[in-house]
Amino acid sequence: MSSGEPPWRLAPAKVNLFLHVGPPGADGYHPLVSLAVFADVGDRVAVTRADAFRLETRGSFAAHIDGGPNLIETALDAMARAVGLDRLPAHVRLDKRLPVAAGLGGGSSDAATAMKAARDVLGLDLDDAALTRIAGPLGADMAMCLAARAVIARGRGEVLGPAPSLPQLHAVLLNPGVPSSTAAVYRAYDEAPREAANAPDAPSGFGSVAELADWLTSTRNDLQAPAVRLTPLIGKALEAAASAPGALTARVTGSGATVFALFGTAEAARRAADALSQAHPDWWAMSCRLA
């Protein structure tokens, strides 16, 4: 980090290796069970002390952020109220490197990373449990993104349990350059919902990526079919990822539009990402490590 650079923190991309979704309950929320992991790629967030709150956004996908309130601002304002302030005296910088509306939990990860950075920089008396309580109303991904580690998520996504032991996962993330509306995908899912968000039986751990990929065939992403139905280009991306040489399995993450594929080695993932980028220059392809 150069002397003129702020203290950047990674806001890692979230990937749902499986996502089982039940029909909405009386409260209107969908119960879910998911094995969520985090990548070594993502957006970057920096927080420094300032006289007044300020949010600055840059990066290759900054122009794709909609004009509504940014979740970072909403989360930090909730933190301010929790400590008796109107606003936090912080300058927040967001380097938006992940596609928007992509199923990667980018907005939630940005907000969670900003919350932890603001607490540390400003010396706020808020432990991790307090941050989780504050973030609870802000979205189902917030608890997972505050944890930023492999977890089994249940409930609305806020009930976290330990994940099976995982090997280092080599993956490609592939986005076909179109957004996927989570709300629209859930509405499409509700046209023919499953009966329950069941939790699959899992071993205590997996010895290899191939072993995990084989087990994932017994699981599913319940939002994949409605996402593909609404946005057929997601299906094209899924086919491309699944057919990449060396791909062990491929699936949509979250409500799309990003898909992931798992590979046995980092080199195989890098080669696949390069080939996919050449074949689809308008798409976003990135090799990474998960878990």
ABEGO torsion letter per residue (X at the ends): XBAABBBBBBBBBBBBABBBBBBBBAAGBBBBBBBBBBBABEBBBBBBBBABBBBBBBEAAAAABBABBBAAAAAAAAAAAAAGBABBBBBBBBBBABBBGAGAGAAAAAAAAAAAAAAAAAGBBBBAAAAAAAAAAAEAAAAAAAAGBBBBBBEAGABBBBBBBBBBBBBBBBBAGBBBBAAAAAAAAAABBBABBBBBBBBABBABAAAAAAAAAABBBAAAAAAAAABAAAAAAAAAAAABBGBABBBBBEAOABBBBBBABAAAAAAAAAAAAAABAABBBBBBBBX
